[in-house]
């Protein structure tokens, strides 16, 4: 397994953790009678950034793969 694949898998786990944090924040906001907070928005921005990094690494992995690995 290439370094790219390992890093991609790690970033996917980070994205999942951000999702969990966002859901917790949303539940907390609802429990406190608030609408969505800026924290939730920022967490989603962070998640999109992680997804973008993961996509770039996938492209690099495909570009570096030998024909038999594709």
C-alpha positions in Angstrom: 0.0 0.0 0.0 1.5 3.4 -1.0 2.1 6.3 1.3 -0.7 8.1 -0.6 -3.2 5.5 0.1 -2.3 5.5 3.9 -2.6 9.3 4.0 -5.9 9.2 2.1 -7.3 6.7 4.6 -6.1 8.9 7.5 -7.8 12.0 6.0 -11.0 10.1 5.5 -11.0 9.2 9.2 -10.3 12.9 10.1 -13.3 13.9 7.9 -15.4 11.4 9.8 -14.2 12.8 13.1 -15.1 16.3 12.0 -18.6 15.1 11.0 -19.0 13.7 14.5 -17.9 17.0 16.1 -20.3 18.9 13.8 -23.2 16.7 14.8 -22.3 17.1 18.5 -22.2 20.8 18.1 -25.5 20.8 16.3 -27.1 18.8 19.1 -25.6 21.1 21.7 -26.9 24.1 19.8 -30.4 22.6 19.6 -30.4 21.7 23.3 -29.5 25.3 24.2 -32.2 26.6 21.9 -29.9 28.1 19.4 -29.8 27.8 15.6 -26.7 26.5 13.9 -23.6 28.2 15.2 -20.6 29.6 13.4 -18.6 26.7 14.9 -20.7 24.3 12.8 -20.0 26.3 9.7 -16.3 26.4 10.4 -16.2 22.6 11.0 -17.8 22.1 7.6 -15.2 24.3 6.0 -12.5 22.2 7.6 -14.1 19.0 6.4 -14.3 20.4 2.8 -10.6 21.3 3.1 -9.7 17.8 4.2 -11.8 16.3 1.4 -10.0 18.5 -1.1 -6.6 17.4 0.2 -7.8 13.8 0.0 -8.9 14.3 -3.6 -5.5 15.8 -4.6 -3.7 12.9 -3.0 -5.9 10.5 -5.0 -4.9 12.2 -8.2 -1.3 12.0 -7.2 -1.7 8.4 -6.4 -3.3 7.6 -9.7 -0.6 9.6 -11.6 2.2 7.6 -9.8 0.6 4.2 -10.1 2.0 1.8 -12.6 -0.4 0.5 -15.3 -0.8 -2.8 -13.6 -1.9 -1.1 -10.3 -4.7 0.9 -12.0 
